[in-house]
Amino acid sequence: MKWRSLDEQTDSEKGMPLRLRLEERRAMIRQYVPAETQAVSARTIETLRQSGIAARALAVGATPPAFTLPDQDDRAVSNSELLKTAKLVVVFFRGRWCPFCVAQLEAMNEALPAIQQAGGALVAISPQTVKQNFFMHDQHKLAFPLLSDSGNAAARQFGLAYRLPDEQKAVYQRTFVNLPFINGDSSWELPLAATYVFGQDGRVTWSSVSADYTERPEPEEIVRAIRLE
């Protein structure tokens, strides 16, 4: 399957709600991905749900640890510095190879002016290398920083990191999702799909954490959360 890049979208698609973009991708998977491969992904999601990892992740009211991570241009970005001038939206995503992550970041890119007008700043964090973030930032014409979380160190502090089950790892290996190359380590770990809003006092004021990587919050919901903070 070939997933559209941002510049291949029509004007109507650029304004499409995120839920419809995600459903489009689910429909393509149902149509083109072998049933046994879909079953592996479904089992992985269910295992994560049963583990309770999403419920244990950093929650509303918590104060996260400070992080300083390199952006796509290898410049250091810290949450403490960003919070001096704005509320902060942090999106944890899996990587540029994930069509659901691409859909979310494209939608967030379109919502960036509304996020900024509401008094927020936006960063997105993944375990992929600085070089991979550079390629993604350039390809999709993103206007916010993509931060490289080597070894999922920040994701682990947020309670989001998990190791892929062997059967899901085997699927990725067969489909050339080479996480050791993309992420620069051999852990085969990923973060849950998660979005946080932080007030300028550093506390979590809103969060969306899911064991299902095909589920992401609508950007409009995030903008409302910034305004209500």
Secondary structure, DSSP 8 states (H G I E B T S, - for coil): -----GGGS-HHHHTS-HHHHHHHHHHHHHHHS-HHHHHHHHHHHHHHHHHTHHHHS--TT------EEE-TTS-EEEHHHHTTTSEEEEEE---TT-HHHHHHHHHHHHHHHHHHHTTEEEEEEESS-HHHHHHHHHHTT--S-EEE-GGGHHHHHTT-EEE--HHHHHHHHHTT--HHHHHSSSS-EEE-EEEEEE-TTS-EEEEEEES-TT----HHHHHHHHHH-
